[in-house]
Amino acid sequence: MSNTDLIQSIAHKNAAAFQSAQQSLSSKGSADSAQSVGKAMAFQMVSQATGMLVEDAASFLRNVMEINLAIVSVASYEYVKSDGVNVIWLTVIKEAFKVIEQATVVFTTISKAAGETLSQFPA
């Protein structure tokens, strides 16, 4: 599931939770409706928190990508400028791509955890 799909899913479930809460409030006010409202509010809070978490993870990934692609650009320029003699720049490029791969793993892990957490709460 992509980041956009996850956020859309959260927003959809969030809207459904609010509708459910409004319907429960308009009923006779029994203990069951109070419990339903509580569940809907809990789901709304969890969905909002997980949505923000995924957004933060996406920002983290975007920032890591920007920084490391700048590093790759400079290292590539320096390597070409040395006519391929200064191979330390190849190591810099490889390490920058490793950092990008690690950031992608972090993003994926956070997104999956957010989705799993959200799925544990009934809408």
Backbone torsions as a table, in degrees:
resi	resn	phi	psi	omega
1	MET	NA	130.5	-178.9
2	SER	-76.2	166.3	179.0
3	ASN	-59.0	-43.1	179.8
4	THR	-65.1	-42.4	178.6
5	ASP	-62.0	-41.7	-179.8
6	LEU	-63.9	-44.3	-179.7
7	ILE	-66.0	-39.8	177.4
8	GLN	-64.5	-38.8	178.0
9	SER	-63.3	-42.7	178.9
10	ILE	-63.1	-44.9	-179.8
11	ALA	-62.8	-41.5	179.3
12	HIS	-62.9	-46.8	179.6
13	LYS	-66.3	-34.2	178.3
14	ASN	-62.7	-46.0	178.7
15	ALA	-63.5	-40.8	178.6
16	ALA	-64.3	-37.7	179.1
17	ALA	-65.1	-40.7	178.3
18	PHE	-66.4	-39.7	177.0
19	GLN	-62.0	-43.0	178.9
20	SER	-61.7	-43.0	179.5
21	ALA	-64.2	-41.5	179.0
22	GLN	-64.1	-40.7	178.6
23	GLN	-65.0	-40.3	179.7
24	SER	-65.9	-39.4	179.6
25	LEU	-67.0	-31.1	-179.4
26	SER	-80.5	-8.1	176.7
27	SER	-78.9	-168.0	-171.1
28	LYS	-76.8	1.9	175.8
29	GLY	80.2	32.2	179.8
30	SER	-74.3	172.7	177.8
31	ALA	-62.9	-34.0	178.3
32	ASP	-63.6	-40.9	-179.1
33	SER	-70.2	-34.3	176.6
34	ALA	-64.0	-40.3	178.2
35	GLN	-66.1	-40.4	178.2
36	SER	-62.8	-41.4	178.4
37	VAL	-63.4	-42.7	178.8
38	GLY	-61.4	-42.9	178.1
39	LYS	-64.4	-42.1	179.9
40	ALA	-63.9	-40.5	179.2
41	MET	-67.4	-39.9	178.3
42	ALA	-63.3	-44.5	179.2
43	PHE	-61.5	-42.5	-179.9
44	GLN	-60.7	-43.9	-179.2
45	MET	-65.5	-42.8	179.6
46	VAL	-67.1	-41.5	-179.0
47	SER	-66.2	-37.2	178.0
48	GLN	-66.9	-43.6	179.9
49	ALA	-64.3	-43.5	-179.8
50	THR	-68.2	-35.9	176.7
51	GLY	-62.0	-43.5	178.4
52	MET	-66.5	-36.2	178.6
53	LEU	-62.5	-44.1	178.8
54	VAL	-65.7	-40.0	177.0
55	GLU	-61.7	-42.5	177.9
56	ASP	-63.7	-40.5	178.6
57	ALA	-64.9	-38.1	177.6
58	ALA	-65.6	-40.4	177.3
59	SER	-63.7	-41.7	177.7
60	PHE	-59.2	-48.4	-179.5
61	LEU	-61.8	-43.8	179.8
62	ARG	-61.3	-43.2	179.4
63	ASN	-65.4	-43.3	177.7
64	VAL	-61.4	-41.9	179.0
65	MET	-61.5	-46.8	-177.8
66	GLU	-61.7	-46.2	-178.4
67	ILE	-63.9	-47.3	-175.5
68	ASN	-73.9	-29.5	174.6
69	LEU	-70.5	-31.9	173.4
70	ALA	-65.9	-40.9	177.2
71	ILE	-61.0	-45.0	179.0
72	VAL	-61.0	-40.8	180.0
73	SER	-61.9	-47.8	-179.7
74	VAL	-64.8	-45.1	-179.2
75	ALA	-63.3	-40.1	177.8
76	SER	-62.5	-44.4	178.5
77	TYR	-60.0	-46.4	-178.3
78	GLU	-65.6	-37.9	178.8
79	TYR	-64.2	-46.5	179.6
80	VAL	-65.0	-40.1	-179.8
81	LYS	-61.5	-31.4	179.3
82	SER	-85.1	6.1	-177.7
83	ASP	58.3	33.3	177.0
84	GLY	78.4	7.2	-178.5
85	VAL	-80.2	-43.3	-176.5
86	ASN	-86.0	88.7	-173.5
87	VAL	-77.0	-5.8	177.1
88	ILE	-59.5	-29.3	-179.6
89	TRP	-67.5	-29.0	175.4
90	LEU	-65.7	-37.6	176.9
91	THR	-65.5	-41.8	177.8
92	VAL	-59.9	-44.4	179.6
93	ILE	-62.3	-46.6	179.6
94	LYS	-60.8	-42.3	-179.7
95	GLU	-66.7	-37.3	177.9
96	ALA	-63.1	-41.4	178.0
97	PHE	-68.9	-31.2	175.1
98	LYS	-63.9	-41.1	178.6
99	VAL	-62.8	-41.3	177.7
100	ILE	-62.0	-43.8	178.2
101	GLU	-60.6	-44.0	179.6
102	GLN	-63.7	-39.8	178.0
103	ALA	-65.1	-36.0	177.3
104	THR	-64.9	-39.6	176.8
105	VAL	-63.7	-42.7	178.4
106	VAL	-60.9	-46.5	179.3
107	PHE	-59.8	-46.2	-179.7
108	THR	-62.2	-43.6	-179.7
109	THR	-62.1	-46.0	179.9
110	ILE	-64.2	-43.8	-179.2
111	SER	-63.2	-43.5	178.6
112	LYS	-64.6	-42.6	179.7
113	ALA	-63.3	-39.5	178.4
114	ALA	-63.9	-44.4	178.7
115	GLY	-63.7	-41.4	178.7
116	GLU	-65.7	-41.0	178.4
117	THR	-62.3	-46.3	-178.7
118	LEU	-63.5	-36.3	-178.4
119	SER	-68.8	-15.8	178.8
120	GLN	-80.3	-10.0	179.7
121	PHE	-106.0	126.5	178.4
122	PRO	-69.6	142.2	179.0
123	ALA	-79.4	NA	NA
